[in-house]
Amino acid sequence: MRPSVMGLGTVSRSAARWTLAGWLCVLGSLFTAVAGADEGLRLEGFTEAYRDIHVGSSDTNRVATVWAEEGQQVRVGQTLVQLDDTVLRAAVEVARTAAAARGEAEAAEQHLASRQRRLEQTESLLERKHATEQELWNARNERDEAAARVKAFVELQQRRELELRQAEKQLERLTVKSPIEGVVAAVLKDVGEVVSPADPHLVQLVQMDPLRVVASGPERLLREIQPGMELPVIIEQQWHQAVVEFVSPIVDAQSGMRSLKLRLPNPDAKIASGVPVEVQLQAAAAPPAPVLDRQQAVQQTMRKFQFLNRQ
């Protein structure tokens, strides 16, 4: 018997529905496989301040003035805290006065010049038989003693100048300045509090531009990653480019993981420290295409292959 036309139509529609279902299943499997492969090329990490330092003083002293404020942008050399410098300022003035004193040295130089002239006169008299060898010896001995005294004053002057520079350096240390360009994260001492070698910290500074990205991943994925390479990173659904600075040569024996550090430009300080980051393990000259979820991928494919929509 011939199959009826109605029967053929039913079979065709069923086959079409089966074909469409099969395509959707295949597309879903492919998308899952691709997504899984892409996930394997991503590392989870976080941002941290490029520098995080505690500025302080190793001297025991009292805080006189605090110029730093939390959240303040500071430049290199900007004054943060002033410690009490009353005693050291007086010591500097004493050392400066001593270093400037020239009276004793000038007197010693004049005495040396006088002894030198006497020696020359004695030598002249000895040539004419008007002086004895003993007188010449005495004159030479007095000249040598005067020269030694001048040398002692020269050395004393040098020591006084060194003491002055030392006192000035000690005075400078009481003015605590920023060693980096960054942001004041915390002010740890207030006016009147004491800083000491046991508790030296005064201000916490962080450098937010650039930031450092810290991540870790399986050793097999990091074998080809080298310092200087640019890798795309995702922070709060935004793409950025970071430069690899360090790939740890040490692999954790238990987990098989290695650490990775990257430098991320942050000129406007919009990215905070401690934010989660996804690191893409492939170099890219331009930001990768947006990631599609499964439903979007299926719809995009259906638009390209319109014949799948035919019933």
Buried (B, 14 or more C-beta within 10 A) or exposed (E): EEEEEEEEEEEEEEEBEEEBEEBBEEBBEEBEEEBEEEEEEBBEBBBBBBBBBEBBBEBEBEBBEBBBEEEBEBEEEEEBBBBBBEEBEEBBEEBBEBBEEEEEBEEBBEBBEEBBEBBEEBEEBBEEEEBEEEBBEBBBEBBEEBBEBBEEBEEBBEEBBEBBEEBBEBBEBBBBBBBBBBBBBBBBBEEEEEBEEEEBBBBBBBBBBBBBBBBBBBBEBBEEBEEEBEBBBBBEEEBBBBBBBEBBEEBEEEEEBBBBBBBBEBEEEEBEBEBEBBBBBEEEEEEEEEEEEEEEBBEEBBEEEEEBEEE
